[in-house]
Structure formats: structure tokens, C-alpha cells
Amino acid sequence: WYTSDTIPEGLGFSHFGTLHLITLAIAAVILLASYLCYRNLGQKGRGVWRKTVALLLVADELFMSIPMMVMGIFHVKYLPFQLCSINIFLILWHAWKPNKTLGNFLYTVCIPGALAALITPTWTKLPWLNYMFFHSTSAHILLIMYPLTLTVCGEIKPRLKQVPKSLLLLLALAGLALVLNLCLDTNFMFLMYADPGNPLYIFEQMWGNHLLGLPVLMAAV
């Protein structure tokens, strides 16, 4: 029941160590199974699948928040306004009201963001037998699963002309996150600083400001 802020040193895992590689392999199997399941469902079954995954994401977020509230260690920085967790609301919206703009945003922003989090996790201080480890891992798998499955099955059709809309939506969400950061002294969407282990931290070390790396990463994505 420790968090990354409270756990003693030396109990976690390393990037691309045994535990990390096992986690990535499990994620790959889950994503493949999701695709195989979804492609064989009818229209009604696919609707149920989308809503189930969306609600699982909400349940996963509550699985993280409620124990922290019970233990009296919940902090505003754990509110779901990070770059990945903000997609929970968008997936919930898309599950009930699919549309091109949301679908392309989830493809353009959610998939690479959640994938980057799994490949370079920031929760390496935690051992596998830890509720925050399970939350961080399972939530990011679900965040990839939803848009990736729909894309591979042809329900989300990525279009280059939709990218500007996705970037505008991202900019609007970043503006909201910045206001919250200034009011609550938080670091939503990594706008204020980058922690070690975050890919943006590399640019912090090279150029003195992690935000300078955003155009580079966006171009790569």
C-alpha cells in the first residue's frame, strides 16, 4: 500500500529488467487477445465491449484513489488530469458517442502517450505486489487497448487532416492543466517539470528545459 512518494528505496524494478519485460509481454498478449475478441463481435457486442473498457478505466482510477483517501494520503496531484489519465474522460465519451475528432485524438495522442508510459514507466520505485503498480500498469494497458483495438478493426480511421483538430484539443487540455498547476502547485501533463525516467527528462538535461523536447517528440509521434 505504499506509493512512489512513501516507499523505501530498493524495492522497485529497473527499466527493461525482468519484471518490466514480463509486464510488456503480458500487455502484448492482452492487446492481441482484445483484438481477436473484438473482431468477432457483432455491432451490439462491440458497443458493450467499448462501454465495458471505458467503465473499467473509471474503476481502475477509483481503485487507486479510494485506498489513498481511506489511508489519508490522497493528494491533489493524483487527480485524473495527467496526459494519460485525462483520456479516461475522452474514452468514456467516445464509448457512448463515437465521433471522428475524438477517435483521431485517441489514436494520435492517447496511444503514443500510454505506450511511452509502459515502455519508460515512472513508477519503477514500486514492486509488483503493490496496488499503485497494478493501477499504473493496468490503466495504461487499457488506455492503449481501447483506441488500438478500434483502429486495427477499422472503427477509428486515422486521417492526417484530423491532426490539427487533435493538436487544438490537446492545447485546450494543456491550458486547463496549466491553470490547475498554477492554482494547486501540481505537475499535470508534465508542464512544470520532468521526473527522472520520463523521456522529457532527457531534454531537461540537454537543453535545460524539458518543454523544448515536446516539438521533437510530437514530430516523432
C-alpha positions in Angstrom: 0.0 0.0 0.0 3.0 2.3 -0.4 3.1 5.0 -3.2 6.2 6.2 -5.1 6.4 9.0 -2.6 6.4 6.9 0.6 8.1 3.6 -0.4 11.6 2.8 0.8 14.4 2.7 -1.8 15.5 -0.6 -3.3 12.1 -2.4 -3.6 11.3 -1.4 -7.2 12.3 -2.6 -10.6 14.6 -1.4 -13.4 13.7 -0.3 -16.9 13.9 -3.3 -19.2 14.7 -5.6 -16.3 13.0 -9.0 -15.9 9.8 -7.6 -14.3 9.5 -4.8 -16.8 9.9 -7.2 -19.8 7.3 -9.6 -18.3 4.9 -6.7 -17.9 5.4 -5.7 -21.5 4.9 -9.3 -22.7 1.7 -9.6 -20.7 0.5 -6.3 -22.2 1.2 -7.5 -25.7 -0.8 -10.7 -25.0 -3.7 -8.7 -23.6 -3.8 -6.4 -26.6 -3.7 -9.3 -29.1 -6.5 -11.1 -27.2 -8.6 -7.9 -27.2 -8.2 -7.6 -30.9 -9.1 -11.2 -31.6 -12.2 -10.9 -29.3 -13.4 -7.6 -30.7 -13.1 -8.5 -34.4 -15.5 -11.5 -33.8 -18.2 -9.4 -32.1 -21.3 -8.1 -33.7 -22.4 -4.5 -33.6 -24.2 -4.9 -30.2 -21.3 -6.8 -28.7 -18.8 -4.2 -29.8 -20.9 -1.5 -28.1 -20.9 -3.5 -24.9 -17.1 -4.0 -25.2 -16.4 -0.3 -25.7 -18.5 0.7 -22.7 -17.0 -2.1 -20.5 -13.5 -1.0 -21.2 -14.4 2.7 -20.5 -16.0 1.7 -17.2 -13.0 -0.5 -16.3 -10.8 2.6 -16.7 -13.1 4.5 -14.3 -13.0 1.6 -11.9 -9.2 1.4 -12.2 -8.9 5.1 -11.3 -11.2 4.6 -8.2 -9.1 1.5 -7.3 -6.2 4.0 -7.0 -8.0 6.9 -5.3 -10.2 5.2 -2.7 -7.5 3.4 -0.8 -5.4 6.6 -0.7 -8.4 8.5 0.7 -9.0 5.8 3.3 -5.4 6.0 4.3 -5.5 9.8 4.4 -2.6 10.2 1.9 -4.6 11.3 -1.2 -3.1 14.5 -2.8 -4.5 16.7 -5.5 -1.6 15.6 -7.8 -3.4 12.3 -8.1 -6.5 13.8 -9.7 -7.0 12.4 -13.2 -5.6 15.4 -15.2 -2.3 13.9 -16.3 -1.6 13.4 -20.0 -2.7 9.8 -19.9 -5.5 9.8 -17.3 -7.3 12.7 -19.0 -8.0 10.3 -21.8 -10.2 8.3 -19.4 -12.9 11.0 -19.9 -12.5 11.1 -23.6 -12.7 7.3 -23.9 -15.8 7.4 -21.7 -17.3 10.0 -24.1 -16.3 8.1 -27.2 -17.7 4.8 -25.9 -21.2 6.2 -25.8 -20.8 8.9 -28.6 -18.2 7.8 -31.1 -17.0 10.6 -33.4 -14.1 11.2 -35.8 -12.5 14.0 -33.8 -12.3 12.0 -30.6 -11.3 8.9 -32.4 -8.4 10.6 -34.1 -7.3 12.3 -30.9 -7.2 8.9 -29.1 -5.2 7.5 -31.9 -2.8 10.5 -32.2 -2.3 11.3 -28.6 -3.6 8.5 -26.3 -1.8 5.5 -27.9 1.7 7.0 -28.1 1.4 8.6 -24.7 0.2 5.5 -22.9 2.7 3.4 -24.9 5.6 5.7 -23.8 4.4 5.3 -20.2 4.6 1.5 -20.4 8.0 1.5 -22.2 9.5 4.1 -19.8 7.4 3.8 -16.6 7.8 6.4 -13.9 6.6 4.0 -11.2 9.9 2.0 -11.1 10.2 2.6 -7.3 7.4 0.1 -6.8 7.5 -3.7 -6.6 4.9 -5.7 -8.5 3.0 -6.7 -5.3 1.7 -3.1 -4.9 -1.7 -1.6 -5.7 -0.1 1.5 -7.4 2.0 -0.8 -9.6 -1.2 -2.6 -10.6 -3.1 0.6 -11.2 -0.3 2.2 -13.3 0.2 -0.8 -15.4 -3.4 -1.9 -16.0 -4.6 1.7 -16.6 -2.1 2.3 -19.4 -2.8 -1.1 -21.0 -6.5 -0.2 -21.1 -5.7 3.2 -22.5 -3.8 1.6 -25.3 -6.3 -1.3 -25.7 -9.4 0.9 -26.5 -8.1 3.1 -29.4 -5.7 0.5 -30.8 -8.3 -2.3 -31.0 -10.8 0.1 -32.7 -8.1 1.3 -35.1 -7.0 -2.2 -36.1 -10.6 -3.2 -36.6 -11.3 -0.2 -38.8 -13.6 1.8 -36.5 -11.1 4.6 -35.8 -9.8 5.7 -39.2 -6.7 8.0 -38.7 -6.6 10.9 -41.0 -3.8 13.4 -41.4 -6.3 16.2 -41.9 -7.7 15.5 -38.4 -4.3 16.1 -36.7 -4.7 19.9 -36.4 -8.0 19.3 -34.5 -6.3 16.8 -32.3 -3.5 19.3 -31.5 -6.0 22.1 -30.8 -7.9 19.8 -28.4 -4.5 18.9 -26.8 -3.7 22.6 -26.5 -7.0 23.3 -24.8 -6.5 20.5 -22.3 -2.9 21.7 -21.7 -4.3 25.2 -20.9 -6.7 23.7 -18.3 -3.8 21.6 -16.9 -1.6 24.7 -16.6 -4.3 26.7 -14.7 -4.7 23.7 -12.3 -0.9 23.5 -11.9 -0.6 27.2 -11.0 -3.5 27.0 -8.6 -2.7 23.7 -7.0 1.1 23.5 -7.3 0.9 20.3 -9.3 2.5 19.0 -12.5 -0.4 17.8 -14.6 0.6 16.8 -18.2 4.3 17.3 -17.1 4.1 21.0 -17.9 6.1 22.2 -14.9 9.0 19.7 -14.8 10.0 16.2 -15.8 10.9 13.5 -13.4 13.9 11.1 -14.0 12.6 8.2 -16.1 10.3 10.4 -18.1 11.5 10.8 -21.7 11.2 14.6 -21.3 13.9 14.5 -18.6 16.5 13.8 -21.3 15.7 17.2 -22.8 15.8 18.8 -19.4 19.4 17.6 -19.1 20.4 18.5 -22.6 18.7 21.9 -23.1 17.8 23.0 -19.6 14.1 22.9 -20.2 12.0 19.7 -20.8 9.3 21.6 -22.7 11.8 22.2 -25.6 11.6 18.4 -26.2 7.9 18.5 -26.9 8.1 19.6 -30.5 10.7 16.9 -31.1 8.6 14.1 -29.6 5.4 15.4 -31.3 7.2 15.3 -34.7 8.5 11.8 -34.0 5.0 10.6 -33.0 
